[in-house]
Amino acid sequence: MSAQCQVTGRSPGFGNRVSHSHRRTRRRWDPNIQTKTYFLASEGRRVRLRVSAKGIKVIDRDGIEAVVARIRSRGEKI
């Protein structure tokens, strides 16, 4: 599975790890992805989403129904 948030679309960032001697090697910054289960009252079922910490805050702000509608409008299956 990819390290990508289903709500915000956040994905890993890439860059260089710089040592004390200033040698550079490639590295990546992964987003804080959590697997969360939410209850959809309109459908009477639970959905499991892979969301970042920012995505959890977006769901708290907008509501799970609105967020799921947005995800489905992008063509993603839930």
Secondary structure in CASP SS format (residue, H / E / C, confidence):
PFRMAT SS
TARGET T0000
AUTHOR 0000-0000-0000
METHOD secondary structure of the structure
MODEL  1
M C 1.00
S C 1.00
A C 1.00
Q C 1.00
C C 1.00
Q C 1.00
V C 1.00
T C 1.00
G C 1.00
R C 1.00
S C 1.00
P C 1.00
G E 1.00
F E 1.00
G E 1.00
N E 1.00
R E 1.00
V E 1.00
S C 1.00
H C 1.00
S C 1.00
H C 1.00
R C 1.00
R E 1.00
T E 1.00
R E 1.00
R E 1.00
R E 1.00
W E 1.00
D C 1.00
P C 1.00
N C 1.00
I E 1.00
Q E 1.00
T E 1.00
K E 1.00
T E 1.00
Y E 1.00
F E 1.00
L E 1.00
A C 1.00
S C 1.00
E C 1.00
G C 1.00
R E 1.00
R E 1.00
V E 1.00
R E 1.00
L E 1.00
R E 1.00
V E 1.00
S E 1.00
A H 1.00
K H 1.00
G H 1.00
I H 1.00
K H 1.00
V H 1.00
I H 1.00
D H 1.00
R H 1.00
D H 1.00
G C 1.00
I H 1.00
E H 1.00
A H 1.00
V H 1.00
V H 1.00
A H 1.00
R H 1.00
I H 1.00
R H 1.00
S H 1.00
R C 1.00
G C 1.00
E C 1.00
K C 1.00
I C 1.00
END
